[in-house]
Amino acid sequence: THLGKYTTGDDDLSIDDYAIALEKAVQNKEFSIPFDIVIHSTGALVVRSWLSHYYKPNRNSPIRKFIMVAPANNGSRLASWGKKIPWDWGNKVLDTLRLASKYTWSLNWEWLTSQRHSNMNGLEIYHLQGTKNDIAFPSVFDAFDSIFGIDIPVFEEEGSDNTIRFCAANLNMKGVRLSKGQKMPDADIYEIKGIPVYVFKERSHFGDKHGILGSISKKSNPVFKVIDNILKSANPQPTGEQTFPKYMMLDIRVVDQLGNPHSDFIPRFYFGKGSDKSHLKILQRTENNEIDCYYLKCNALSKVSKFGFHIEGNKIGKAEYMP
């Protein structure tokens, strides 16, 4: 058993730097391949980056069981808040961790198109996620907001473990590449699916009392038992996503025929006739000028006969959701 620890507080280090360090550890035979790995939060991006850079799909995987605990696969709203704090806190990593960052967009597309989650021989991926917002002193953060002018609503956000939204942690995802004038049935659609999810209602992203990572050290804790059973190939039954508030993360990026990104596009959402959209929340959370990120409440989509969007300004095309 090897316990790895890395510090993300160095402004000069990036996710790829940590991936390089992981490869050096492998080359130095600090542990043998294949191995099992348990990561927390940003560690998911480090391991996925390492696999993408050093191991081709359709080959034997250097990892047997890849257990992601509260992974930051699609970033966190907290990263933008961290960028505003007036001291060094790992700015390159925080840039990566912003919602819909260019880095996570590229990494996700590599995983979507290569399908390495399913075609790397021997690789098994698992996802453990808490659902508890357990900030003990919200008034302290309110005071912090008033002093520095920094809003941190992620701590009270439904569908979050106080740091990462479930839909931003989830590696089960779809990617659609739509050309100008192209209809959705003719688009290129890629999907990562089948990754089992284990939800723990009384666990949050961090914290001494409810933090999901701290509970791993206690053998009587349900989180420890699930990880232990996975490592022993006992195949514990996933609790699934049904116990988590139903939200969807939608990222939109527009490029020209040469792949250069547009920053002046405007998505316009529309609904089919007779749709009940009174309970549908569409919250924009744009973190850069190339990718628009939206947060949608999924259980409301069942009341919508048709939901889609079209691009205004550059008139790129449209896409539709049909329940």
DODOLO-893118 format. One line per 2 residues: for each residue z, x, y of N, C-alpha, C, O. Coordinates in steps of 0.02 Angstrom, whole numbers, plus 50000, padded with zeros to 5 digits. Example, Ala and Ser with C-alpha at 12.3 -4.5 7.8 and 13.67 -1.06 7.14 Angstrom:
<pts>
50390 50660 49716 50390 50615 49775 50390 50660 49835 50423 50712 49834 ~ 50354 50642 49888 50357 50684 49947 50394 50645 50002 50402 50670 50057
</pts>
This chain:
<pts>
50000 50042 49941 50000 50000 50000 50000 50044 50062 50039 50091 50067 ~ 49957 50029 50109 49952 50067 50172 49962 50019 50229 49932 49965 50231
50004 50037 50277 50016 49997 50337 49983 50031 50396 50004 50085 50417 ~ 49933 49999 50423 49898 50027 50480 49922 49997 50546 49938 49937 50549
49925 50038 50598 49946 50013 50663 49902 50046 50716 49893 50107 50715 ~ 49875 50006 50761 49836 50035 50815 49856 50002 50880 49879 49945 50881
49847 50038 50935 49867 50013 51000 49805 49995 51040 49762 50037 51051 ~ 49801 49932 51061 49742 49909 51099 49754 49915 51174 49714 49888 51213
49806 49950 51195 49822 49955 51266 49787 50012 51302 49798 50021 51361 ~ 49744 50050 51267 49708 50105 51298 49643 50078 51327 49601 50052 51290
49633 50085 51392 49574 50058 51424 49509 50092 51402 49455 50063 51410 ~ 49513 50152 51373 49453 50189 51354 49429 50172 51284 49375 50194 51264
49468 50133 51246 49450 50119 51176 49422 50049 51168 49444 50002 51201 ~ 49371 50043 51125 49339 49979 51111 49349 49959 51039 49376 49997 50999
49327 49899 51022 49329 49877 50952 49290 49925 50907 49313 49941 50852 ~ 49232 49947 50930 49192 49993 50889 49228 50060 50878 49219 50091 50826
49267 50082 50928 49306 50144 50919 49355 50137 50861 49365 50183 50822 ~ 49387 50079 50857 49434 50067 50802 49397 50061 50735 49424 50081 50683
49336 50034 50737 49296 50030 50676 49277 50101 50652 49277 50114 50592 ~ 49261 50145 50699 49246 50215 50683 49307 50249 50652 49302 50287 50603
49366 50234 50681 49427 50263 50653 49441 50239 50582 49464 50277 50540 ~ 49425 50176 50569 49434 50149 50502 49387 50184 50453 49407 50200 50396
49326 50196 50474 49278 50231 50430 49301 50303 50417 49292 50328 50362 ~ 49330 50335 50468 49356 50403 50457 49412 50403 50406 49415 50448 50364
49455 50352 50408 49509 50347 50359 49480 50339 50288 49507 50367 50240 ~ 49426 50301 50283 49394 50292 50217 49362 50357 50194 49370 50377 50136
49327 50391 50240 49294 50454 50222 49345 50508 50204 49332 50551 50162 ~ 49403 50505 50235 49456 50553 50220 49495 50534 50157 49542 50568 50137
49474 50479 50126 49504 50455 50064 49579 50442 50071 49618 50456 50026 ~ 49596 50415 50130 49666 50395 50139 49683 50335 50096 49742 50321 50082
49632 50299 50075 49639 50247 50024 49572 50241 49990 49521 50260 50018 ~ 49572 50214 49930 49512 50213 49889 49476 50146 49894 49508 50094 49904
49411 50147 49887 49369 50088 49887 49359 50065 49815 49349 50107 49771 ~ 49360 49999 49802 49372 49944 49849 49447 49933 49860 49488 49953 49819
49464 49901 49916 49534 49888 49932 49541 49818 49961 49492 49787 49983 ~ 49603 49793 49961 49619 49729 49994 49646 49744 50064 49677 49796 50075
49633 49698 50110 49657 49710 50178 49682 49645 50209 49651 49592 50203 ~ 49740 49649 50243 49769 49593 50279 49770 49612 50353 49800 49663 50371
49740 49573 50396 49736 49589 50467 49765 49532 50509 49773 49476 50484 ~ 49781 49547 50571 49804 49496 50618 49763 49499 50682 49750 49553 50708
49742 49442 50707 49712 49434 50773 49650 49479 50782 49599 49469 50749 ~ 49654 49527 50828 49596 49570 50845 49572 49611 50785 49515 49632 50783
49616 49621 50736 49597 49659 50677 49537 49630 50640 49501 49666 50607 ~ 49526 49565 50646 49468 49533 50614 49403 49562 50642 49356 49574 50604
49401 49572 50708 49341 49600 50739 49331 49673 50719 49274 49695 50709 ~ 49386 49710 50713 49381 49780 50693 49350 49786 50623 49304 49825 50612
49376 49747 50576 49352 49750 50507 49280 49724 50501 49239 49754 50466 ~ 49265 49670 50536 49197 49643 50533 49147 49691 50565 49091 49699 50541
49167 49724 50620 49125 49774 50652 49113 49833 50605 49057 49857 50599 ~ 49166 49855 50572 49161 49911 50525 49112 49895 50469 49070 49936 50451
49117 49835 50441 49071 49815 50387 48999 49813 50413 48953 49835 50379 ~ 48989 49786 50474 48922 49780 50502 48890 49848 50515 48830 49857 50504
48930 49896 50538 48903 49961 50556 48891 50006 50496 48844 50046 50497 ~ 48932 50001 50445 48931 50051 50391 48908 50025 50323 48896 50065 50278
48903 49960 50314 48887 49933 50248 48833 49879 50253 48841 49830 50289 ~ 48779 49889 50217 48725 49841 50218 48742 49781 50175 48778 49788 50125
48716 49722 50194 48726 49664 50150 48688 49674 50084 48648 49719 50077 ~ 48703 49631 50037 48672 49635 49970 48691 49699 49933 48656 49721 49887
48747 49728 49953 48774 49787 49918 48846 49773 49897 48874 49721 49916 ~ 48875 49817 49859 48945 49810 49841 48989 49815 49903 48979 49859 49944
49038 49771 49908 49082 49772 49966 49138 49823 49956 49164 49830 49901 ~ 49156 49860 50010 49212 49905 50005 49279 49869 50006 49331 49898 49991
49277 49804 50022 49337 49762 50025 49334 49710 49970 49282 49678 49960 ~ 49389 49700 49936 49393 49646 49887 49415 49582 49922 49377 49534 49927
49477 49581 49947 49504 49522 49978 49517 49537 50052 49558 49580 50069 ~ 49483 49502 50095 49488 49510 50167 49527 49449 50194 49499 49395 50201
49592 49460 50208 49636 49405 50227 49647 49408 50303 49679 49454 50328 ~ 49620 49359 50338 49625 49356 50411 49683 49310 50430 49683 49251 50414
49731 49338 50466 49789 49299 50490 49780 49288 50565 49782 49336 50603 ~ 49771 49226 50586 49760 49208 50656 49706 49252 50687 49719 49284 50738
49646 49254 50658 49595 49301 50682 49564 49280 50749 49561 49221 50765 ~ 49542 49330 50787 49511 49317 50852 49435 49322 50846 49403 49358 50884
49406 49286 50798 49335 49293 50784 49290 49274 50843 49236 49301 50850 ~ 49313 49227 50884 49273 49206 50942 49311 49214 51007 49293 49182 51057
49363 49255 51006 49399 49271 51068 49454 49222 51084 49472 49178 51045 ~ 49483 49231 51144 49540 49192 51168 49537 49186 51244 49515 49231 51279
49559 49128 51268 49563 49119 51341 49615 49166 51371 49613 49181 51431 ~ 49661 49189 51331 49714 49233 51355 49686 49301 51378 49717 49335 51418
49627 49320 51352 49598 49385 51370 49581 49389 51444 49592 49441 51476 ~ 49555 49335 51472 49539 49335 51543 49601 49340 51585 49601 49373 51638
49655 49308 51563 49719 49314 51597 49743 49387 51595 49767 49413 51645 ~ 49737 49419 51537 49759 49488 51530 49721 49535 51575 49748 49585 51598
49657 49520 51588 49617 49562 51632 49642 49562 51704 49630 49609 51741 ~ 49678 49508 51723 49702 49502 51792 49770 49533 51804 49791 49541 51861
49804 49552 51749 49870 49583 51757 49862 49653 51787 49819 49691 51765 ~ 49901 49671 51837 49891 49734 51874 49918 49796 51839 49953 49836 51869
49901 49805 51774 49915 49868 51740 49868 49873 51680 49838 49824 51660 ~ 49863 49932 51652 49817 49944 51597 49839 49906 51535 49897 49908 51515
49791 49869 51506 49807 49831 51445 49747 49828 51399 49733 49776 51368 ~ 49711 49883 51394 49654 49886 51349 49596 49845 51373 49576 49796 51341
49567 49864 51430 49516 49822 51461 49452 49814 51419 49421 49761 51420 ~ 49432 49866 51383 49372 49860 51341 49383 49809 51286 49339 49769 51270
49442 49811 51256 49458 49762 51203 49463 49692 51233 49440 49644 51203 ~ 49493 49686 51292 49499 49621 51324 49431 49592 51342 49421 49532 51338
49384 49635 51363 49316 49611 51376 49285 49581 51313 49252 49530 51316 ~ 49297 49614 51257 49272 49589 51193 49305 49523 51174 49272 49479 51146
49369 49516 51190 49407 49457 51170 49398 49396 51215 49425 49343 51200 ~ 49361 49403 51269 49347 49344 51310 49307 49293 51270 49267 49312 51227
49317 49230 51284 49279 49178 51250 49205 49189 51259 49181 49202 51314 ~ 49167 49184 51203 49094 49191 51205 49073 49256 51238 49025 49257 51277
49107 49311 51222 49087 49375 51249 49022 49398 51217 49003 49373 51164 ~ 48987 49443 51250 48925 49469 51223 48937 49503 51156 48895 49501 51111
48995 49535 51149 49010 49571 51087 49018 49522 51029 48986 49531 50977 ~ 49061 49471 51037 49071 49425 50981 49007 49385 50967 48994 49368 50910
48968 49371 51019 48904 49336 51009 48859 49378 50963 48831 49352 50914 ~ 48852 49443 50977 48809 49487 50937 48837 49496 50867 48799 49494 50818
48902 49505 50862 48933 49515 50796 48925 49452 50753 48909 49457 50694 ~ 48936 49394 50783 48929 49331 50745 48857 49321 50722 48846 49298 50666
48809 49338 50765 48739 49329 50745 48720 49377 50689 48681 49360 50645 ~ 48748 49437 50689 48735 49483 50635 48762 49455 50569 48729 49460 50518
48821 49426 50571 48851 49397 50511 48814 49334 50490 48806 49321 50430 ~ 48792 49294 50538 48755 49233 50522 48688 49249 50489 48672 49219 50437
48650 49295 50517 48583 49309 50492 48585 49350 50428 48542 49343 50385 ~ 48634 49395 50422 48638 49436 50361 48672 49401 50304 48662 49419 50246
48712 49349 50319 48749 49312 50268 48794 49358 50226 48803 49347 50166 ~ 48820 49410 50258 48860 49459 50222 48925 49429 50195 48955 49457 50149
48947 49372 50222 49008 49341 50197 49000 49318 50125 49048 49312 50087 ~ 48937 49305 50105 48925 49279 50037 48885 49326 49993 48888 49321 49932
48847 49372 50023 48804 49414 49980 48827 49487 49974 48792 49528 49945 ~ 48886 49503 50002 48914 49569 49987 48955 49562 49922 49005 49527 49920
48932 49594 49872 48961 49586 49805 49035 49604 49803 49054 49660 49820 ~ 49076 49556 49783 49147 49568 49775 49190 49549 49835 49251 49551 49830
49159 49531 49891 49196 49515 49952 49222 49443 49950 49183 49396 49940 ~ 49287 49434 49960 49318 49368 49967 49354 49365 50034 49393 49410 50050
49341 49313 50073 49371 49307 50140 49416 49246 50142 49398 49193 50116 ~ 49475 49253 50173 49524 49199 50179 49549 49196 50251 49550 49246 50286
49568 49136 50272 49590 49126 50341 49657 49088 50341 49662 49033 50314 ~ 49709 49119 50371 49774 49087 50379 49786 49076 50453 49776 49121 50494
49808 49015 50472 49813 48997 50542 49875 48955 50556 49890 48908 50520 ~ 49912 48973 50609 49967 48931 50632 49942 48878 50681 49887 48883 50708
49984 48828 50693 49965 48774 50738 50018 48761 50791 50013 48712 50829 ~ 50068 48804 50795 50125 48789 50838 50120 48824 50905 50108 48884 50909
50130 48785 50959 50140 48813 51026 50215 48818 51037 50248 48767 51043 ~ 50242 48879 51040 50315 48886 51041 50339 48928 51099 50389 48964 51093
50306 48922 51157 50329 48959 51215 50398 48932 51236 50404 48873 51253 ~ 50448 48974 51233 50517 48951 51244 50533 48938 51317 50574 48895 51332
50501 48975 51362 50518 48969 51433 50455 48959 51475 50434 49004 51511 ~ 50425 48899 51470 50363 48888 51508 50373 48895 51583 50325 48911 51619
50435 48883 51609 50447 48890 51680 50437 48962 51704 50418 48974 51761 ~ 50452 49010 51659 50441 49080 51676 50368 49093 51690 50350 49128 51737
50325 49065 51647 50253 49075 51655 50228 49037 51716 50181 49060 51750 ~ 50258 48980 51731 50239 48943 51791 50255 48985 51853 50215 48987 51900
50312 49018 51853 50330 49062 51909 50282 49121 51914 50263 49141 51969 ~ 50264 49148 51856 50216 49204 51855 50150 49182 51885 50118 49220 51922
50129 49120 51869 50067 49094 51896 50070 49091 51972 50022 49110 52006 ~ 50126 49066 51999 50132 49057 52071 50133 49124 52108 50110 49128 52165
50161 49175 52076 50166 49241 52109 50099 49277 52109 50077 49302 52161 ~ 50065 49278 52051 50003 49316 52045 49940 49273 52051 49885 49300 52053
49949 49207 52053 49891 49164 52056 49849 49164 51993 49788 49157 51995 ~ 49883 49172 51936 49849 49176 51871 49868 49117 51829 49927 49108 51814
49820 49077 51810 49834 49018 51769 49830 49036 51695 49782 49068 51674 ~ 49880 49016 51655 49879 49030 51583 49888 48966 51543 49937 48960 51506
49843 48917 51550 49851 48853 51516 49843 48856 51441 49858 48807 51407 ~ 49819 48912 51415 49810 48917 51343 49876 48906 51306 49875 48883 51249
49932 48922 51338 49996 48914 51304 50012 48841 51291 50050 48826 51245 ~ 49985 48795 51330 49998 48725 51320 49938 48688 51291 49938 48627 51287
49887 48725 51271 49823 48694 51253 49825 48665 51182 49844 48700 51134 ~ 49806 48603 51175 49802 48572 51109 49748 48607 51068 49695 48625 51094
49763 48617 51004 49715 48651 50961 49723 48726 50961 49679 48762 50937 ~ 49779 48751 50989 49791 48822 50994 49856 48841 50960 49901 48800 50952
49861 48904 50939 49923 48929 50910 49965 48966 50963 50008 49006 50946 ~ 49951 48952 51025 49979 48979 51087 49939 49039 51113 49955 49067 51166
49888 49060 51075 49846 49115 51096 49772 49102 51081 49729 49111 51124 ~ 49758 49081 51020 49688 49071 50998 49678 48999 50973 49717 48974 50934
49626 48969 50997 49607 48903 50971 49585 48909 50899 49557 48960 50878 ~ 49598 48856 50860 49576 48859 50791 49501 48867 50786 49477 48906 50745
49462 48831 50827 49389 48836 50822 49364 48904 50844 49310 48925 50824 ~ 49403 48940 50884 49385 49009 50903 49406 49059 50850 49378 49114 50847
49454 49041 50809 49475 49084 50754 49430 49076 50692 49420 49123 50654 ~ 49405 49016 50684 49369 48997 50623 49304 49036 50615 49263 49039 50662
49294 49066 50557 49232 49102 50543 49180 49056 50511 49122 49075 50507 ~ 49200 48997 50489 49152 48947 50466 49115 48921 50528 49145 48888 50570
49051 48936 50534 49015 48919 50595 48940 48910 50581 48915 48929 50528 ~ 48905 48882 50630 48832 48875 50628 48802 48908 50688 48831 48909 50743
48742 48936 50679 48703 48963 50733 48633 48935 50731 48602 48932 50678 ~ 48608 48913 50789 48542 48883 50793 48500 48921 50844 48523 48932 50900
48441 48941 50825 48394 48974 50871 48337 48926 50885 48297 48910 50840 ~ 48333 48903 50947 48285 48851 50966 48238 48878 51018 48260 48902 51071
48173 48874 51006 48122 48896 51053 48104 48840 51101 48118 48782 51088 ~ 48071 48858 51156 48050 48810 51205 48004 48758 51174 47954 48775 51142
48022 48694 51184 47982 48639 51157 47992 48626 51083 47961 48580 51056 ~ 48035 48664 51050 48046 48656 50978 48097 48602 50964 48146 48595 51001
48086 48563 50911 48133 48511 50891 48185 48541 50843 48172 48590 50809 ~ 48243 48509 50842 48298 48536 50801 48280 48542 50727 48298 48593 50697
48245 48494 50696 48228 48503 50625 48185 48564 50610 48183 48588 50554 ~ 48150 48590 50662 48107 48648 50652 48140 48714 50673 48110 48767 50668
48202 48710 50697 48236 48769 50722 48262 48812 50665 48269 48789 50608 ~ 48276 48875 50680 48309 48920 50632 48384 48907 50634 48415 48915 50686
48413 48886 50578 48484 48869 50574 48518 48914 50522 48495 48918 50465 ~ 48571 48946 50543 48609 48990 50500 48681 48963 50496 48706 48932 50543
48713 48977 50440 48781 48949 50432 48824 48996 50390 48803 49024 50340 ~ 48886 49004 50413 48939 49035 50373 48985 48979 50350 49012 48943 50392
48993 48971 50286 49035 48917 50260 49070 48938 50197 49054 48989 50166 ~ 49118 48897 50177 49153 48909 50114 49213 48955 50119 49242 48971 50067
49231 48977 50179 49290 49019 50186 49352 48975 50186 49360 48934 50231 ~ 49397 48982 50138 49456 48938 50133 49504 48949 50191 49514 49005 50214
49533 48894 50214 49578 48895 50271 49647 48869 50250 49652 48819 50215 ~ 49699 48904 50271 49768 48885 50257 49804 48876 50323 49810 48923 50362
49828 48815 50335 49858 48798 50400 49934 48793 50392 49959 48763 50344 ~ 49971 48821 50440 50044 48821 50440 50068 48791 50506 50062 48822 50559
50095 48730 50502 50113 48693 50563 50169 48726 50602 50173 48718 50663 ~ 50213 48763 50569 50272 48792 50603 50262 48865 50621 50311 48900 50634
50200 48888 50623 50187 48958 50640 50142 48963 50701 50094 48925 50708 ~ 50160 49009 50746 50121 49022 50806 50089 49091 50801 50098 49127 50752
50051 49110 50852 50015 49173 50850 50062 49233 50852 50051 49283 50818 ~ 50114 49227 50893 50162 49282 50899 50231 49253 50913 50239 49192 50921
50281 49295 50914 50349 49274 50927 50396 49291 50870 50375 49291 50812 ~ 50458 49305 50887 50507 49325 50836 50527 49267 50791 50542 49277 50732
50527 49207 50818 50552 49150 50780 50498 49117 50738 50508 49103 50679 ~ 50440 49105 50769 50388 49067 50734 50324 49107 50723 50276 49081 50695
50322 49169 50744 50261 49209 50737 50237 49214 50666 50276 49229 50621 ~ 50173 49203 50655 50145 49201 50587 50146 49270 50555 50152 49276 50494
50138 49322 50595 50137 49389 50566 50206 49411 50543 50213 49442 50490 ~ 50258 49394 50582 50326 49413 50563 50349 49381 50498 50391 49408 50463
50321 49322 50483 50342 49286 50423 50317 49318 50359 50342 49302 50305 ~ 50267 49363 50365 50239 49394 50305 50291 49435 50268 50287 49441 50207
50339 49463 50304 50389 49507 50272 50442 49469 50233 50484 49500 50200 ~ 50442 49403 50238 50494 49364 50204 50464 49331 50142 50422 49286 50147
50487 49352 50084 50457 49329 50022 50464 49255 50011 50424 49224 49975 ~ 50515 49224 50041 50525 49153 50032 50481 49111 50078 50479 49050 50072
50447 49143 50125 50407 49107 50175 50341 49085 50145 50310 49121 50107 ~ 50318 49024 50163 50253 48999 50137 50194 49044 50152 50148 49049 50112
50195 49078 50210 50139 49122 50228 50138 49181 50179 50084 49199 50154 ~ 50195 49211 50166 50199 49266 50118 50174 49243 50050 50137 49279 50017
50196 49184 50028 50178 49160 49961 50103 49151 49954 50075 49167 49902 ~ 50071 49124 50007 49998 49115 50004 49963 49182 49999 49918 49190 49958
49983 49230 50041 49951 49296 50039 49963 49329 49971 49918 49359 49942 ~ 50024 49324 49947 50041 49354 49882 49999 49323 49826 49975 49359 49782
49991 49257 49827 49950 49224 49776 49877 49243 49781 49843 49250 49730 ~ 49852 49250 49843 49783 49271 49851 49773 49341 49822 49725 49353 49785
49818 49386 49838 49812 49455 49813 49819 49459 49736 49791 49503 49704 ~ 49856 49411 49708 49864 49409 49635 49809 49367 49602 49811 49355 49542
49761 49344 49643 49705 49302 49618 49730 49237 49587 49702 49212 49538 ~ 49784 49211 49616 49811 49147 49591 49775 49087 49622 49786 49030 49602
49730 49101 49671 49689 49049 49701 49729 48989 49727 49721 48934 49701 ~ 49773 48999 49776 49810 48943 49805 49763 48892 49836 49711 48910 49863
49782 48829 49833 49741 48775 49859 49740 48776 49936 49793 48773 49966 ~ 49682 48781 49967 49679 48781 50040 49706 48715 50069 49694 48662 50040
49741 48719 50125 49764 48659 50158 49709 48629 50201 49712 48571 50220 ~ 49658 48670 50216 49599 48644 50251 49610 48636 50325 49663 48652 50352
49559 48610 50358 49560 48601 50430 49584 48533 50452 49592 48520 50511 ~ 49596 48488 50404 49613 48419 50421 49680 48413 50456 49693 48362 50489
49722 48463 50450 49788 48459 50481 49789 48487 50552 49842 48488 50585 ~ 49732 48509 50576 49729 48540 50642 49692 48494 50690 49645 48460 50669
49711 48492 50755 49674 48452 50803 49600 48470 50802 49582 48528 50800 ~ 49557 48419 50802 49486 48429 50791 49450 48446 50856 49436 48401 50897
49437 48510 50866 49398 48532 50923 49340 48575 50899 49344 48606 50845 ~ 49288 48577 50939 49229 48617 50923 49214 48663 50981 49219 48642 51039
49195 48724 50966 49175 48771 51017 49099 48776 51016 49069 48789 50964 ~ 49067 48765 51073 48995 48766 51079 48975 48820 51130 48992 48815 51188
48939 48870 51107 48914 48924 51150 48839 48917 51158 48803 48906 51109 ~ 48815 48924 51220 48743 48917 51234 48720 48979 51271 48749 48999 51321
48667 49010 51246 48636 49068 51278 48561 49058 51282 48530 49037 51233 ~ 48532 49073 51339 48460 49063 51351 48428 49130 51366 48452 49167 51409
48374 49146 51330 48338 49209 51342 48264 49194 51350 48239 49141 51330 ~ 48227 49242 51380 48155 49234 51387 48120 49260 51324 48153 49278 51275
48054 49262 51325 48016 49281 51265 48026 49354 51245 48010 49373 51189 ~ 48054 49394 51291 48068 49464 51276 48141 49475 51258 48161 49532 51244
48180 49422 51257 48250 49427 51240 48296 49441 51298 48356 49452 51288 ~ 48269 49440 51359 48311 49451 51418 48349 49388 51435 48319 49334 51438
48414 49392 51446 48454 49331 51458 48442 49301 51526 48431 49336 51576 ~ 48444 49234 51529 48444 49196 51592 48516 49180 51610 48556 49164 51567
48532 49183 51674 48599 49166 51696 48600 49104 51741 48653 49084 51765 ~ 48542 49074 51753 48539 49018 51801 48523 48952 51767 48500 48905 51800
48535 48947 51701 48521 48884 51667 48579 48836 51673 48636 48856 51682 ~ 48564 48771 51668 48615 48718 51674 48608 48670 51615 48559 48632 51614
48653 48670 51567 48650 48621 51512 48672 48552 51538 48723 48545 51572 ~ 48632 48501 51523 48650 48432 51539 48661 48394 51474 48615 48388 51433
48721 48368 51465 48738 48332 51404 48718 48258 51410 48722 48229 51464 ~ 48698 48229 51355 48680 48158 51355 48703 48125 51291 48718 48158 51241
48706 48058 51293 48732 48019 51237 48683 47964 51219 48646 47940 51261 ~ 48684 47944 51154 48641 47890 51132 48666 47823 51157 48723 47816 51178
48622 47773 51155 48640 47706 51178 48696 47677 51136 48697 47686 51075 ~ 48743 47643 51168 48799 47613 51133 48853 47660 51113 48899 47641 51076
48850 47722 51135 48901 47772 51117 48965 47760 51156 48964 47745 51216 ~ 49021 47767 51121 49086 47763 51153 49108 47834 51170 49134 47870 51128
49096 47854 51232 49111 47923 51252 49174 47927 51295 49187 47978 51327 ~ 49214 47872 51295 49273 47872 51337 49326 47922 51314 49366 47945 51355
49325 47940 51250 49376 47986 51224 49348 48056 51211 49383 48099 51184 ~ 49285 48066 51230 49254 48131 51218 49269 48179 51275 49253 48164 51333
49299 48235 51259 49314 48286 51310 49264 48343 51304 49255 48372 51251 ~ 49232 48359 51359 49188 48417 51362 49216 48462 51416 49208 48448 51476
49247 48516 51396 49280 48561 51443 49242 48627 51446 49235 48661 51395 ~ 49216 48645 51505 49180 48707 51511 49229 48764 51519 49276 48761 51558
49217 48817 51481 49258 48877 51484 49212 48937 51487 49213 48979 51442 ~ 49171 48943 51538 49123 48997 51544 49159 49061 51564 49197 49062 51612
49147 49114 51526 49181 49178 51538 49133 49233 51561 49156 49285 51583 ~ 49068 49221 51556 49020 49269 51583 48958 49230 51605 48953 49170 51591
48912 49263 51639 48855 49227 51667 48795 49223 51620 48741 49201 51641 ~ 48803 49245 51557 48748 49241 51509 48759 49188 51456 48711 49161 51428
48822 49172 51441 48838 49126 51388 48884 49072 51415 48937 49087 51443 ~ 48864 49009 51407 48908 48953 51426 48949 48933 51364 48922 48925 51310
49014 48925 51374 49059 48908 51319 49091 48840 51334 49119 48831 51388 ~ 49088 48794 51286 49115 48727 51295 49165 48712 51239 49160 48739 51183
49212 48669 51254 49265 48649 51208 49261 48574 51201 49273 48538 51250 ~ 49246 48549 51141 49235 48478 51130 49284 48451 51078 49299 48484 51028
49310 48392 51091 49354 48360 51043 49312 48326 50990 49273 48280 51005 ~ 49319 48348 50928 49272 48327 50875 49282 48256 50851 49233 48222 50835
49345 48233 50847 49354 48166 50818 49323 48112 50863 49311 48056 50840 ~ 49310 48129 50926 49277 48081 50970 49202 48078 50957 49170 48028 50974
49173 48130 50926 49101 48129 50912 49082 48076 50862 49025 48053 50860 ~ 49131 48054 50821 49116 48002 50772 49101 47935 50806 49072 47891 50775
49120 47929 50869 49107 47867 50906 49044 47872 50949 49028 47827 50988 ~ 49007 47927 50940 48947 47937 50979 48886 47934 50933 48883 47971 50884
48839 47890 50948 48780 47882 50905 48734 47942 50909 48702 47959 50859 ~ 48730 47974 50966 48690 48033 50975 48720 48075 51031 48738 48048 51084
48724 48139 51020 48751 48184 51071 48707 48246 51073 48692 48276 51021 ~ 48688 48266 51132 48645 48326 51137 48646 48354 51207 48686 48333 51249
48603 48401 51219 48598 48430 51286 48527 48455 51297 48491 48471 51249 ~ 48508 48458 51359 48445 48491 51377 48458 48541 51433 48508 48535 51469
48414 48588 51439 48423 48642 51487 48384 48626 51550 48323 48616 51548 ~ 48419 48625 51606 48386 48614 51670 48378 48680 51706 48415 48728 51694
48331 48683 51751 48317 48744 51789 48259 48781 51757 48205 48786 51786 ~ 48270 48807 51697 48217 48843 51662 48181 48799 51611 48130 48820 51583
48207 48739 51598 48175 48691 51553 48158 48723 51485 48101 48723 51463 ~ 48209 48751 51454 48198 48787 51391 48186 48740 51333 48142 48753 51292
48224 48687 51327 48217 48642 51270 48278 48599 51263 48317 48594 51310 ~ 48288 48567 51205 48346 48525 51195 48370 48528 51123 48333 48548 51078
48432 48508 51113 48460 48505 51046 48503 48442 51042 48530 48419 51092 ~ 48509 48414 50981 48545 48352 50972 48594 48358 50914 48581 48393 50865
48649 48323 50920 48697 48315 50866 48691 48244 50840 48698 48197 50879 ~ 48680 48236 50776 48675 48170 50745 48731 48162 50695 48730 48194 50643
48782 48119 50709 48838 48112 50662 48816 48078 50597 48857 48067 50552
</pts>
